[in-house]
Amino acid sequence: MDRILEQYFDFGVMFDPSNFDKVIDGFVFTIKLSIVAGIASLIWGLILAILRQTPGRLSWIVRVPTVAYIDVLRGVPALLTILLVSTSLGALAATDPLTGEGSVIPRWLGVPEWFGQPSPFWYGVFAITLTYGAYMAEVYRAGIEAVPGGQMEAARSLGMSYGKAMRFVIVPQAIRKVIPPLLNDYIALMKDTTLVSVIGLIEVVQAGRDIQSVEFNSSSLMLGAILFVLVTIPLARVVDWMITRQQAQYQRGSA
């Protein structure tokens, strides 16, 4: 038992100023990545959900590619998407050193270093947004389809176009219904940001592994796990509270 405690809860290793600062800096990177990717995923998911609901005789031109994108991105592991994005963008932005030709996309997009963040940070944002945007699109779709059809009919009878009805009537109601599952997706997204360590970003897991390779002790990784728990458990309780609140509202409405 003492050996186990020493391996995972060695406070001398865990709270050594150098080790502790590395883990905290990595966790701050993780939080920044999860916030940026989370906001982008929410926006991208909503766009996909609206495109999937496009009405009209020729709407299949939009719906079919959207459904295909959602199905494919939900089926591909997030780690594989991160690797594909990180390698392909850099390669597409590369030019022949002799002729200067060969670049398919501009360098600012292929090797992004916006707002002082390194390229692996933005590769992680792109890949996670592509993946979780697909998941969140399905959550939004469920919310849109849960809005009674009479809401759209009433909005159209008032002279609203389909776009205005979606914007001002349907989507606001749908978002209120799906906030708890969206928060659940965000919790999963935040944990998946650790996958970005495979492309060289020193986030909390990579920082813990670097310390583990020097100290031959897993306490720094355990510190990272504790930091995740301190953030995810309060979020999970918020989700539970919101679900309970929604159920109470539905019960009052039914009564």
C-alpha positions in Angstrom: 0.0 0.0 0.0 2.8 2.4 0.8 4.4 1.7 -2.6 1.1 2.5 -4.3 0.7 5.8 -2.4 4.3 6.7 -3.1 3.8 6.0 -6.9 0.6 8.1 -7.3 0.5 10.5 -4.3 4.0 11.5 -3.7 3.4 15.1 -2.6 7.1 15.9 -2.8 7.0 15.2 -6.6 3.5 16.5 -7.1 4.1 19.9 -5.4 7.7 20.4 -6.3 7.6 24.0 -7.6 9.1 23.1 -11.0 6.8 20.1 -11.5 3.7 21.9 -10.2 4.2 24.9 -12.5 4.6 22.6 -15.5 1.4 20.8 -14.8 -0.5 24.0 -14.1 0.8 25.6 -17.3 -0.3 22.5 -19.2 -3.7 22.6 -17.6 -4.1 26.2 -18.5 -3.3 25.3 -22.1 -5.9 22.5 -21.9 -8.6 24.9 -20.6 -7.8 27.5 -23.4 -7.9 24.8 -26.0 -11.2 23.4 -24.7 -12.9 26.9 -24.5 -11.9 27.9 -28.1 -12.7 24.5 -29.6 -15.9 24.3 -27.6 -17.2 27.7 -28.8 -16.2 26.8 -32.4 -17.9 23.4 -32.1 -21.1 24.9 -30.8 -21.3 27.3 -33.8 -20.3 24.7 -36.4 -22.7 22.2 -35.0 -25.6 24.6 -35.1 -24.7 25.5 -38.8 -24.7 21.8 -39.6 -28.0 21.2 -37.9 -29.7 24.0 -39.7 -28.3 22.8 -43.1 -29.6 19.4 -42.3 -33.1 20.8 -41.9 -33.0 22.7 -45.2 -36.5 22.5 -46.8 -37.5 22.5 -50.4 -37.5 20.2 -53.5 -33.7 20.6 -54.1 -32.7 20.5 -50.4 -31.1 17.1 -50.8 -28.2 18.9 -52.5 -27.4 20.4 -49.1 -28.7 17.7 -46.8 -27.0 14.7 -48.3 -23.4 16.2 -48.0 -24.2 17.4 -44.5 -25.5 14.0 -43.3 -22.5 12.3 -44.9 -20.1 14.7 -43.1 -21.8 14.2 -39.8 -21.8 10.4 -40.2 -18.2 10.2 -41.3 -16.8 12.6 -38.6 -18.7 10.8 -35.9 -17.2 7.5 -37.1 -13.6 8.6 -37.4 -11.6 8.6 -34.0 -10.7 12.1 -32.8 -7.1 11.1 -32.6 -7.0 10.2 -36.3 -8.7 13.5 -37.2 -6.0 15.4 -35.2 -3.2 13.6 -37.0 -4.8 14.1 -40.4 -5.4 17.8 -39.8 -1.9 18.5 -38.4 -0.1 16.7 -41.2 -2.2 17.7 -44.1 -2.4 21.5 -43.4 1.3 21.8 -43.1 1.9 19.8 -46.2 -0.6 21.8 -48.3 1.0 25.0 -47.2 4.5 23.8 -48.1 6.3 25.2 -51.2 9.1 23.8 -53.3 12.3 25.4 -51.9 13.7 25.7 -55.5 10.7 26.9 -57.5 8.6 28.4 -54.8 5.6 26.5 -56.2 3.4 23.8 -54.8 1.5 25.7 -52.1 -2.2 24.8 -52.2 -3.3 26.9 -49.2 -1.8 30.1 -47.8 0.8 29.7 -45.1 -1.2 31.6 -42.5 -3.8 28.8 -42.7 -1.4 25.9 -43.1 0.8 26.9 -40.3 -1.4 29.1 -38.1 0.1 31.0 -35.3 -2.7 33.4 -34.5 -3.0 35.3 -31.2 0.4 34.1 -30.2 -0.6 30.4 -30.0 1.5 27.7 -31.6 0.4 25.8 -34.7 -0.4 22.5 -32.7 -2.9 24.5 -30.6 -4.8 25.6 -33.7 -4.5 22.1 -35.3 -6.2 20.8 -32.2 -8.9 23.4 -32.4 -9.6 22.6 -36.1 -9.7 18.8 -35.5 -11.8 18.9 -32.3 -14.2 21.4 -34.0 -14.6 19.1 -37.0 -15.3 16.1 -34.7 -17.4 17.6 -32.0 -19.3 19.9 -34.4 -20.7 16.6 -35.9 -21.8 15.4 -32.5 -23.3 18.7 -31.4 -25.2 18.9 -34.8 -27.1 15.8 -33.8 -27.9 17.3 -30.4 -29.2 20.5 -32.1 -31.2 18.4 -34.6 -32.9 16.6 -31.7 -33.8 20.0 -30.2 -35.1 21.4 -33.4 -37.3 18.3 -34.1 -38.6 18.5 -30.5 -40.1 21.9 -31.1 -43.8 21.4 -32.1 -44.5 21.8 -35.8 -47.2 24.3 -35.0 -44.5 26.8 -34.0 -43.1 26.9 -37.6 -46.6 27.1 -39.0 -47.6 30.0 -36.7 -44.4 31.9 -37.6 -45.0 31.4 -41.3 -48.6 32.5 -41.0 -47.3 35.8 -39.5 -45.4 36.4 -42.7 -42.0 35.2 -41.6 -39.7 33.6 -44.1 -38.3 30.1 -43.3 -35.0 31.6 -42.3 -36.5 34.2 -40.0 -38.8 31.6 -38.4 -35.8 29.3 -37.7 -33.7 32.2 -36.4 -36.3 33.9 -34.1 -38.7 31.1 -33.2 -37.4 27.5 -33.7 -33.7 27.7 -32.9 -34.0 29.7 -29.6 -36.5 27.1 -28.3 -34.4 24.2 -29.5 -31.2 25.6 -27.8 -33.0 25.9 -24.5 -34.0 22.2 -24.7 -30.5 20.9 -25.5 -28.2 22.9 -23.2 -27.7 19.9 -20.8 -26.6 17.4 -23.5 -24.4 20.1 -25.0 -22.7 20.6 -21.7 -22.2 16.8 -21.6 -20.5 17.0 -25.0 -18.3 19.9 -23.8 -17.1 17.7 -20.8 -16.2 15.0 -23.3 -14.5 17.6 -25.6 -12.4 18.9 -22.7 -11.1 15.5 -21.9 -10.3 14.8 -25.6 -8.1 17.9 -25.8 -5.4 15.7 -24.2 -5.1 13.9 -27.5 -3.4 17.0 -28.9 -0.3 15.9 -27.1 0.5 13.5 -29.9 1.3 16.5 -32.2 3.7 18.2 -29.8 1.4 20.5 -27.7 2.6 20.5 -24.1 -0.8 20.3 -22.4 -1.5 18.8 -18.9 -1.0 15.1 -19.9 2.2 15.7 -21.8 3.5 17.8 -19.0 2.8 15.0 -16.6 4.4 12.4 -18.8 7.5 14.5 -19.2 7.8 14.7 -15.4 7.1 11.0 -15.1 9.9 10.1 -17.4 12.4 12.0 -15.2 11.0 11.2 -11.7 9.9 7.6 -12.5 6.8 8.5 -10.6 3.1 9.1 -11.6 2.2 11.7 -9.1 2.3 14.5 -11.6 -0.1 12.6 -13.9 -2.3 12.1 -10.8 -2.2 15.9 -10.2 -3.5 16.4 -13.8 -6.3 13.9 -13.2 -7.3 15.7 -10.0 -7.4 19.1 -11.9 -9.7 17.5 -14.5 -12.0 16.1 -11.8 -12.2 19.5 -10.1 -13.5 21.0 -13.3 -15.7 18.2 -14.7 -17.6 17.3 -11.5 -19.0 20.8 -11.0 -20.0 20.8 -14.7 -21.7 17.4 -14.3 -23.7 18.7 -11.3 -24.8 21.7 -13.3 -26.0 19.3 -16.0 -27.9 17.3 -13.4 -29.5 20.5 -12.0 -30.5 21.7 -15.5 -32.1 18.3 -16.3 -34.0 18.3 -13.0 -35.2 21.9 -13.6 -36.4 21.0 -17.2 -38.3 18.0 -15.9 -40.0 20.1 -13.3 -41.0 22.6 -15.9 -42.5 19.9 -18.1 -44.4 18.4 -15.2 -45.9 21.8 -14.3 -46.8 22.4 -17.9 -48.5 19.0 -18.2 -50.4 19.6 -15.0 
